[in-house]
Structures are given as C-alpha cells and as structure tokens.
Amino acid sequence: MKQNTLKIYNTLSRKKEDFEALSPPHVGMYVCGPTVYGDAHLGHARPAITFDTVNRYLTHLGYKVRYVRNITDVGHLQGDADEGEDKIANKAKLEQLEPMEVAQQYTDSYHRDMEALNTWKPSIEPRATGHIPEQIALVQGILDEGLGYEVNGSVYFDVLKYNEKYQYGKLSGRVLEELMSGSRDLDGQGEKRNQVDFALWKNASPEHLMKWESPWGVGFPGWHLECTAMSSKYLGKQFDIHGGGMDLMFPHHECEIAQGNACNHQDPAKYWMHNNMITINGQKMGKSLGNFITLQELFTGKHNLLEQAYSPMTIRYFILTAHYRSTLDFSNDALKAAQKGYKKIINGLRIAKNLEYTSEGNEPLDENQVGQVEQSIANAFRAMDDDFNTAQAIGHIFNLLKKINSIYTGQLKSPIFGKEVFDKMISTYLVFVENILGLSEEKSDNQQGLLNVLLKLYTEAKTAKNYDKVDEIRSALKELGFVVKDMKDKIDWAYEE
C-alpha cells in the first residue's frame, strides 16, 4: 500500500484528519444513493462522481474498498415531518404502475446514467425493500433500549431521552433546545411526544401501497432507518467513511447517528464526508424555478436553459474542476469551458498513449525541466492527499500535459527528461486521467476509420497542392468536431477544443 498521509475533512469534527482505516488495508464506505421515483439529475451526479473518485483514489493507494451505495425504494415521504405519501407510491399512482415497477424503471435509468458518467459500480447496492426484516429488528432494538415508543401502530425515536446520554445534533451543529423552540406546534404534537422525534416505523392506512407486517401492525419503515440497517449489515457496527450530499446532513445523517448509538452504542462511521450543493445560474435547482435539469436533458441538450448538449465526460470533468466541499454553479459558459478543458485532457491522453521515448540527438539532461516534471507529479498526488482536491490535481496534470504536447510538437526532445522521468510523466498522466479522475475518450461508432479515410484524402490533396480540396476537408472535419494537425513529419487530428 502506498505510504501517503491522506487527510480527510471529517464533518463530525469539522477539521481535516489523517485517515486511518479501521481494518487496513480494508476500507468500508457507505454512500446514500438515490430515491428512485424520477430520472437522475444534477443533484445525483455530484455525489456519484465525488465518491467514485474517493473510491478510485483509495484503490490507487492500495486499499481494498467495500463501497456500499443503497437504493431507496420505500419509506421516503413527500412531507418534511414524517407525513405525506411515499414518493414512489405516489409516482406509481400517477403512472398507473406497481410501485416496484416505478422503482425498477428509475433504478435502471439511474444505472444507465451512472455508467455514462464512468462511475464504478458499488461493491454492494442493497435496496430498502430487500431489508425489511433488518429494519424491523433495528426498531425492536431501539425499543428495547428504551429510546423509542409506539403509538397507534407507529414507532418514534425519543430524541429528548436519547439526548440525556448522547448529543443529538453534533454532526450538523444543531442545538436541540433551538430545534425544540423552533418546532412548537400550536395545534399540539400529534402522535409524537415531541416534534423533534422522528419515525422509525409508520402505521399504514388501508390505501397505502407499500406496507409490511410488523410487531406493531401493518406499516412501513421510516426513511432514516434503512441506511442504519444496511450499513451495519454489510460494513459492521462502525465503518470508515459515510458519504452523501450536504442536504442529507440534517436530519437524515443526524438520525443515522442517533440510531447507531441507540443500538450499537457507537457512531456508525468514523469519517463523515459531505459534498456541497449545486446551483443553476446562481440559483438553487428546483422544479418550481424551471431550472430542474435531468442528466438525460444535459446529454441531449433538450432543456430550455441549455444552449447545446453536454457529454457525460464533460459533466464529469466539470464536477471534478471544483473541490467537492465547494459550491458548484452550472451555466452554459462554465460547461463550454469544461468541454474545452476535457477535450484538451483527452487529446493529451491520445498523444501520451502513442508517445515514445527516443534517444536520438544525444541531448543532455535538462535538470530544470526534470525538476518541473517531478514537482508537478508530486503536487498532483499531494492535492489528492489533501482531502481529494481534484481541482488542484487537474491543474498540476495540465502542467504535465504542456510537457507532453511540447515533446509531441518537437519543441522539446524526450532525452532532456531521461527515460525514467519521461516514463514516469507518461504513466502519471495516464493513471490520473483514466484511473483516478475517471475520464475516458468518448468515441462515436467507426470514428477512427472515418478519420483515417479523411486524413488520407487530405494528405493526397495537400501533396497535389489542391488547396480548395484541403480547405473543404478541413472544414468538414471541423463541423464534426475535429481539427487537422499539420506536423513536421506527419498529419494527425485532435478533438476541437
């Protein structure tokens, strides 16, 4: 395993901590996955890419990562206070489908979009509906600890009693007294003893579609329960990393901590990681604002806010150009800039894969050039070691790309770097682009064959000094998104940046 000092910003301690796996070299990571009642959107893309990159980098360092990402296919209510209708059941009624048909349909579309974004599949992808017995057992365990209570077939977590021994709100920084004063209901507390209490199990009405038998009657689990049940089943009572979007910090992750402590007498995760939110042209994304953009709309350009389509790798690259804890604003200008940056990276990838070291010319080592390459490589890894700072790492990778391009165009000769440093530069570039950042070349069908034919015609026209034909072919290639590169000793192509 590579000996790096990896620092992770732990939301729980609000500082960067040296990463120490509970059982090295194994790492357990749990990330909250989607609620599958609609198409995947930008809000799904950021955590998927963020924690895919964490997984990739930990794997690069030599860790064996068990990455668990759940599918929420039950228990996520429309309302904010354990009320309302289940989102999947509501969608099923609207579309006249079985709830599991809706869940399967949108799970499949989510997987399609995640594959397009080149995210690795999780090690385990459990579904809430497949773990009802575990969730019922968890509720019973909390009742046995005296930290839950049953009312009319529903079971609630007693937050005030829990807070006598533990600290509710320590992850999000909420103060229970302020939560209590801010949640007083003039019409009474309903079934709950206190408004801050949250549902572990909800009694189902006769018309409710998704429901199961339990010791407390027919009902369904609360949303927060599933992650505690599934993470503890597959990763143990305490595991290394729990990730998700910042919007899940409260109440979802706060409730997970409470459930974990209630049943297992310890926090479920050692490190809590949260990616920040995204905005669209400076505004929070929302259907009511007309700026809710699905990934398929991004990929096809079929949204009134989009000036063009943006490929999956453009989206991935754009998300990686910001540190995961910073806000990220989507706009056409920003995405067009990301498109150019991605194409530069991929043009460099094509070059790096074909660039060979040559000792012709007997140029002496240039210690200054060697030092610059060594520094860029060290800085790229240092950026990733500092809380997975992909934004800084990309900057250092671009420094390597400048050297690679200069060798490709003949401005620099490979012997000035020496074979060892030359090979290290190429291998580092390939590892970062493909393995760590997860960027891949997006090729159309039969692309290379078409380009070979056009470049052959271009070469023949240029040799014959038929410059009208040269311009015609160059223009045709540009329309397809390619540019001709007239080199000293050959003719090549590149993606138009």
Residue pairs with C-beta under 8 A, 6 or more apart in sequence:
1 24
1 25
1 61
1 62
1 63
2 60
2 61
2 62
4 61
4 381
4 385
5 18
5 385
6 18
6 19
6 61
6 385
7 16
7 17
7 18
7 19
7 385
7 386
7 387
8 16
8 17
8 19
8 241
8 271
8 273
8 387
8 388
9 15
9 16
9 17
9 273
9 325
9 387
10 16
10 17
10 270
10 271
10 272
10 273
11 171
11 249
11 272
11 273
11 274
12 170
12 171
12 267
12 271
12 272
16 386
16 387
17 271
19 271
21 27
21 63
21 240
22 28
22 238
22 239
22 240
22 270
24 63
25 62
25 63
25 64
26 63
26 64
26 65
26 66
27 58
27 63
27 64
27 65
27 66
27 240
27 241
28 65
28 66
28 68
28 234
28 235
28 236
28 239
28 240
28 241
29 51
29 54
29 55
29 58
29 65
29 66
29 67
29 68
29 235
29 239
29 240
29 241
29 242
29 243
30 68
30 69
30 70
30 227
30 230
30 231
30 234
30 235
30 239
30 241
30 242
30 243
30 269
31 47
31 51
31 67
31 68
31 69
31 122
31 242
31 243
31 244
32 47
32 69
32 70
32 72
32 227
32 243
32 244
32 245
32 248
32 252
32 253
33 69
33 70
33 71
33 72
33 125
34 40
34 44
34 71
34 72
34 106
34 110
35 72
35 73
35 76
35 87
35 88
36 71
36 72
36 73
36 88
36 102
36 103
36 105
36 106
36 107
36 110
37 76
37 87
37 88
37 90
37 91
37 102
37 103
37 106
38 91
38 106
38 294
39 106
39 109
39 113
39 294
39 295
39 296
40 106
40 109
40 110
40 113
40 114
40 294
40 295
40 296
41 285
41 292
41 293
41 294
41 295
42 278
42 280
42 285
42 293
42 295
42 298
42 330
43 245
43 278
43 285
44 110
44 113
44 295
45 113
45 117
45 295
45 315
45 319
46 245
46 275
46 278
46 319
46 324
46 328
47 243
47 244
47 245
47 275
48 114
48 117
48 119
49 117
49 119
49 316
49 319
49 320
49 438
50 243
50 275
50 319
50 324
50 388
51 67
51 69
51 243
51 273
51 275
52 117
52 119
52 120
52 438
53 320
53 324
53 388
53 390
53 436
53 437
53 438
54 241
54 243
54 273
54 388
55 65
55 67
55 120
56 120
56 435
56 436
56 437
56 438
57 384
57 388
57 436
58 65
59 65
60 431
60 435
60 436
65 123
66 123
66 124
66 234
66 235
67 120
67 122
67 123
67 124
68 122
68 123
68 124
68 125
68 126
68 230
68 231
68 234
68 235
69 122
69 124
69 125
70 125
70 126
70 127
70 128
70 226
70 227
70 230
71 103
71 107
71 125
71 126
71 127
71 128
72 128
72 223
72 226
73 88
73 99
73 100
73 103
73 107
73 127
73 128
73 129
74 86
74 88
74 99
74 128
74 129
74 210
74 220
74 221
74 226
75 86
75 128
75 202
75 210
75 220
75 221
75 222
75 223
75 225
75 226
76 86
76 87
76 88
76 223
77 83
77 84
77 85
77 86
77 87
77 202
77 223
78 84
78 85
78 86
78 87
78 90
81 195
82 192
82 198
82 199
82 202
82 222
86 99
86 208
86 209
86 210
86 220
88 99
88 102
88 103
88 210
89 99
89 208
89 209
89 210
91 97
91 102
92 98
92 99
92 101
92 102
92 209
93 209
95 102
97 105
99 209
99 210
100 129
103 127
103 129
109 296
113 295
113 296
113 312
114 121
116 295
116 299
116 312
117 295
117 312
117 313
117 315
117 316
118 312
118 313
118 316
118 438
118 439
118 440
119 438
120 438
124 234
126 230
126 233
126 234
128 135
128 221
128 226
128 230
129 210
131 226
131 229
131 230
131 233
132 212
132 221
134 229
134 230
134 233
135 201
135 221
135 225
135 226
135 229
136 201
136 212
136 214
136 215
136 221
137 229
138 200
138 225
138 228
138 229
138 259
138 263
139 148
139 155
139 200
139 201
139 214
139 216
139 221
139 225
140 215
141 262
141 263
142 148
142 155
142 157
142 200
142 259
142 262
142 263
143 149
143 150
143 155
145 262
145 263
146 158
146 161
147 157
147 158
147 161
147 162
147 262
148 155
148 156
148 157
148 158
148 200
148 262
149 155
149 156
149 158
149 193
150 216
151 191
151 192
152 191
152 203
153 203
153 216
153 217
153 218
153 219
154 191
154 199
154 201
154 202
154 203
154 216
154 219
155 199
155 200
155 201
155 216
156 191
156 192
156 193
156 197
156 198
156 199
156 200
157 197
157 198
157 199
157 200
157 255
157 258
157 259
157 262
158 193
158 194
158 197
159 168
159 176
159 194
159 196
159 197
159 198
159 258
160 176
160 193
160 194
160 196
160 197
162 168
162 258
162 261
162 262
163 176
166 258
166 261
168 174
168 176
168 196
168 254
168 258
169 175
169 176
169 179
169 250
169 254
170 257
171 249
171 250
171 253
171 254
171 257
171 272
172 249
172 250
172 253
172 254
174 250
174 254
176 196
179 196
180 194
180 195
180 196
183 195
183 196
184 195
185 195
189 195
198 222
198 224
198 251
198 255
199 222
200 221
200 222
200 224
200 225
200 259
201 214
201 216
201 219
201 220
201 221
201 222
201 225
202 219
202 220
202 221
202 222
203 216
203 217
203 218
203 219
204 210
204 211
204 218
204 219
204 220
208 220
210 220
211 218
211 219
211 220
212 218
212 219
212 220
223 252
224 251
224 252
224 255
224 256
224 259
225 259
227 252
227 256
228 256
228 259
228 260
228 263
228 268
231 239
231 242
231 256
231 268
231 269
232 260
232 263
232 264
232 268
237 260
237 264
237 266
237 268
238 260
238 264
238 266
238 267
238 268
238 269
238 270
239 268
239 269
239 270
240 269
240 270
240 271
241 269
241 270
241 271
241 272
241 273
242 253
242 256
242 268
242 269
242 271
242 272
242 273
243 272
243 273
243 274
243 275
244 252
244 253
244 273
244 274
244 275
245 274
245 275
245 277
246 274
246 275
246 276
246 277
247 277
248 274
249 274
253 272
256 268
257 267
257 268
259 268
260 266
260 267
260 268
261 267
273 324
274 325
275 324
275 325
276 324
276 325
276 326
276 327
276 328
277 284
277 327
277 328
278 285
278 327
278 328
278 329
278 330
279 285
279 327
279 328
279 329
279 330
280 289
280 291
280 293
280 305
280 329
280 330
280 331
281 291
281 305
281 329
281 330
281 331
282 329
283 289
283 291
285 291
285 292
285 293
286 292
290 304
290 305
291 305
293 303
293 305
293 306
293 330
295 312
295 315
296 302
297 303
297 306
298 306
298 309
298 310
298 315
299 309
299 310
299 311
299 312
299 315
300 309
301 307
301 308
301 309
301 310
305 332
306 332
307 332
307 336
308 332
308 336
310 335
310 338
310 339
311 339
311 342
311 442
312 442
313 342
313 346
313 439
313 440
313 442
314 335
314 338
314 339
314 342
315 335
315 338
316 437
316 438
316 439
317 338
317 341
317 342
317 345
317 437
317 439
318 328
318 330
318 334
318 335
318 338
318 342
319 328
320 390
320 391
320 394
320 437
321 338
321 341
321 390
321 391
321 394
322 328
322 391
323 387
323 388
323 389
323 390
323 391
323 392
324 388
324 390
325 387
326 391
340 497
341 394
342 439
343 494
343 495
343 496
343 497
344 398
344 401
344 497
345 394
345 397
345 398
345 401
345 433
345 439
346 433
346 439
346 441
346 442
346 495
347 494
347 495
347 497
348 401
348 404
348 405
348 429
348 433
349 429
349 430
349 433
349 434
349 439
349 441
350 441
350 494
351 404
351 405
351 408
352 404
352 426
352 429
352 430
353 430
355 404
355 407
355 408
355 414
355 426
356 414
357 414
357 415
357 419
357 422
357 423
358 413
358 414
358 415
359 414
359 415
359 419
360 415
361 413
361 415
362 415
363 413
363 415
363 416
364 415
364 416
365 415
365 416
365 417
365 418
366 416
366 417
369 403
369 412
369 416
369 417
370 416
370 417
370 418
370 421
372 399
372 403
373 400
373 403
373 417
373 421
373 424
373 425
374 421
376 396
376 397
376 399
376 400
377 396
377 400
377 424
377 425
377 428
379 392
379 396
380 393
380 396
380 397
380 400
380 428
380 432
381 393
383 389
383 390
383 391
383 392
383 393
383 395
383 396
384 390
384 393
384 436
386 392
390 437
393 432
393 436
393 437
394 437
397 429
397 432
397 433
397 437
400 425
400 428
400 429
401 429
403 412
403 417
403 425
404 425
404 426
404 429
406 412
407 413
407 414
409 487
410 487
410 488
414 422
417 425
433 439
434 440
451 477
451 482
451 493
454 473
454 476
454 477
455 484
455 491
455 492
455 493
457 469
457 473
458 470
458 473
458 474
458 484
458 491
459 491
461 467
461 469
461 470
461 473
462 470
462 491
473 484
474 483
474 484
477 483
477 484
477 493
478 496
481 495
481 496
482 493
482 494
482 495
482 496
483 493
483 494
483 495
483 496
484 491
484 492
484 493
485 491
485 492
485 493
485 494
